[in-house]
């Protein structure tokens, strides 16, 4: 999965695509983007009040996207139970 496909996959799974920002820090969203200033690596984090929470770094784009997808779909399913 590529970052540009993530919102579409989330929407198909019933998670609002607006819950995720690709390539930019957006307040009160999950962000997935390449690690700034480096040729390799992707980061995933929750952005709120200028802070980065539950920050995780991945070696590649696909791993970052699948991790975030799994987290958000699991949260949706767990919340609907």
ChimeraX commands (.cxc) that place a marker at each C-alpha (Angstrom):
marker #1 position 0.00,0.00,0.00 radius 0.5
marker #1 position 1.24,3.47,-0.87 radius 0.5
marker #1 position 0.52,6.63,1.13 radius 0.5
marker #1 position -1.57,8.05,-1.70 radius 0.5
marker #1 position -3.86,5.01,-1.52 radius 0.5
marker #1 position -4.33,5.03,2.26 radius 0.5
marker #1 position -7.36,7.34,2.48 radius 0.5
marker #1 position -9.24,5.28,-0.11 radius 0.5
marker #1 position -8.55,2.02,1.72 radius 0.5
marker #1 position -9.61,3.57,5.03 radius 0.5
marker #1 position -12.85,4.85,3.51 radius 0.5
marker #1 position -13.56,1.37,2.10 radius 0.5
marker #1 position -13.08,-0.03,5.63 radius 0.5
marker #1 position -15.47,2.54,7.13 radius 0.5
marker #1 position -12.85,4.88,8.58 radius 0.5
marker #1 position -13.14,8.53,7.47 radius 0.5
marker #1 position -10.30,9.40,5.10 radius 0.5
marker #1 position -10.06,12.78,6.85 radius 0.5
marker #1 position -8.64,10.96,9.89 radius 0.5
marker #1 position -5.28,10.79,8.07 radius 0.5
marker #1 position -2.94,13.35,6.62 radius 0.5
marker #1 position -0.36,12.25,4.06 radius 0.5
marker #1 position 2.90,14.21,3.78 radius 0.5
marker #1 position 1.87,17.01,6.18 radius 0.5
marker #1 position 1.32,17.62,9.87 radius 0.5
marker #1 position -2.36,18.43,10.37 radius 0.5
marker #1 position -3.82,19.13,13.78 radius 0.5
marker #1 position -5.87,16.29,15.32 radius 0.5
marker #1 position -5.11,13.74,12.61 radius 0.5
marker #1 position -2.90,10.72,12.17 radius 0.5
marker #1 position -0.01,11.72,9.95 radius 0.5
marker #1 position 2.07,9.51,7.67 radius 0.5
marker #1 position 5.00,11.00,5.81 radius 0.5
marker #1 position 8.59,10.50,4.76 radius 0.5
marker #1 position 11.03,11.34,7.53 radius 0.5
marker #1 position 12.01,14.98,6.83 radius 0.5
marker #1 position 15.58,15.54,5.67 radius 0.5
marker #1 position 16.33,11.87,5.09 radius 0.5
marker #1 position 16.35,9.74,1.97 radius 0.5
marker #1 position 14.84,6.75,3.74 radius 0.5
marker #1 position 12.20,6.07,6.33 radius 0.5
marker #1 position 8.60,6.97,7.05 radius 0.5
marker #1 position 6.97,8.18,10.24 radius 0.5
marker #1 position 3.48,7.80,11.67 radius 0.5
marker #1 position 2.14,9.87,14.55 radius 0.5
marker #1 position -0.92,11.58,16.04 radius 0.5
marker #1 position -0.61,15.38,15.74 radius 0.5
marker #1 position -2.19,17.53,18.42 radius 0.5
marker #1 position -1.29,20.98,19.79 radius 0.5
marker #1 position 1.93,20.92,17.81 radius 0.5
marker #1 position 3.03,17.67,19.45 radius 0.5
marker #1 position 3.66,14.25,17.96 radius 0.5
marker #1 position 2.16,11.41,19.93 radius 0.5
marker #1 position 2.63,7.65,19.48 radius 0.5
marker #1 position 5.39,8.42,16.98 radius 0.5
marker #1 position 6.74,5.41,15.11 radius 0.5
marker #1 position 9.39,5.21,12.40 radius 0.5
marker #1 position 9.36,2.64,9.61 radius 0.5
marker #1 position 11.93,1.64,7.02 radius 0.5
marker #1 position 9.50,1.85,4.13 radius 0.5
marker #1 position 6.26,3.45,3.00 radius 0.5
marker #1 position 4.25,0.24,2.81 radius 0.5
marker #1 position 5.04,-0.78,6.39 radius 0.5
marker #1 position 4.03,2.66,7.67 radius 0.5
marker #1 position 0.75,2.63,5.74 radius 0.5
marker #1 position -0.21,-0.92,6.74 radius 0.5
marker #1 position 0.57,-0.19,10.37 radius 0.5
marker #1 position -1.61,2.91,10.42 radius 0.5
marker #1 position -4.36,1.18,8.44 radius 0.5
marker #1 position -4.41,-1.69,10.93 radius 0.5
marker #1 position -4.46,0.65,13.91 radius 0.5
marker #1 position -7.37,2.71,12.60 radius 0.5
marker #1 position -9.46,-0.22,11.37 radius 0.5
marker #1 position -8.91,-2.04,14.67 radius 0.5
marker #1 position -9.97,1.07,16.61 radius 0.5
marker #1 position -13.12,1.33,14.50 radius 0.5
marker #1 position -14.00,-2.34,14.98 radius 0.5
marker #1 position -13.24,-2.28,18.71 radius 0.5
marker #1 position -15.38,0.86,19.11 radius 0.5
marker #1 position -18.36,-0.68,17.38 radius 0.5
marker #1 position -18.39,-3.83,19.52 radius 0.5
marker link #1:1,2 radius 0.2
marker link #1:2,3 radius 0.2
marker link #1:3,4 radius 0.2
marker link #1:4,5 radius 0.2
marker link #1:5,6 radius 0.2
marker link #1:6,7 radius 0.2
marker link #1:7,8 radius 0.2
marker link #1:8,9 radius 0.2
marker link #1:9,10 radius 0.2
marker link #1:10,11 radius 0.2
marker link #1:11,12 radius 0.2
marker link #1:12,13 radius 0.2
marker link #1:13,14 radius 0.2
marker link #1:14,15 radius 0.2
marker link #1:15,16 radius 0.2
marker link #1:16,17 radius 0.2
marker link #1:17,18 radius 0.2
marker link #1:18,19 radius 0.2
marker link #1:19,20 radius 0.2
marker link #1:20,21 radius 0.2
marker link #1:21,22 radius 0.2
marker link #1:22,23 radius 0.2
marker link #1:23,24 radius 0.2
marker link #1:24,25 radius 0.2
marker link #1:25,26 radius 0.2
marker link #1:26,27 radius 0.2
marker link #1:27,28 radius 0.2
marker link #1:28,29 radius 0.2
marker link #1:29,30 radius 0.2
marker link #1:30,31 radius 0.2
marker link #1:31,32 radius 0.2
marker link #1:32,33 radius 0.2
marker link #1:33,34 radius 0.2
marker link #1:34,35 radius 0.2
marker link #1:35,36 radius 0.2
marker link #1:36,37 radius 0.2
marker link #1:37,38 radius 0.2
marker link #1:38,39 radius 0.2
marker link #1:39,40 radius 0.2
marker link #1:40,41 radius 0.2
marker link #1:41,42 radius 0.2
marker link #1:42,43 radius 0.2
marker link #1:43,44 radius 0.2
marker link #1:44,45 radius 0.2
marker link #1:45,46 radius 0.2
marker link #1:46,47 radius 0.2
marker link #1:47,48 radius 0.2
marker link #1:48,49 radius 0.2
marker link #1:49,50 radius 0.2
marker link #1:50,51 radius 0.2
marker link #1:51,52 radius 0.2
marker link #1:52,53 radius 0.2
marker link #1:53,54 radius 0.2
marker link #1:54,55 radius 0.2
marker link #1:55,56 radius 0.2
marker link #1:56,57 radius 0.2
marker link #1:57,58 radius 0.2
marker link #1:58,59 radius 0.2
marker link #1:59,60 radius 0.2
marker link #1:60,61 radius 0.2
marker link #1:61,62 radius 0.2
marker link #1:62,63 radius 0.2
marker link #1:63,64 radius 0.2
marker link #1:64,65 radius 0.2
marker link #1:65,66 radius 0.2
marker link #1:66,67 radius 0.2
marker link #1:67,68 radius 0.2
marker link #1:68,69 radius 0.2
marker link #1:69,70 radius 0.2
marker link #1:70,71 radius 0.2
marker link #1:71,72 radius 0.2
marker link #1:72,73 radius 0.2
marker link #1:73,74 radius 0.2
marker link #1:74,75 radius 0.2
marker link #1:75,76 radius 0.2
marker link #1:76,77 radius 0.2
marker link #1:77,78 radius 0.2
marker link #1:78,79 radius 0.2
marker link #1:79,80 radius 0.2
marker link #1:80,81 radius 0.2
view
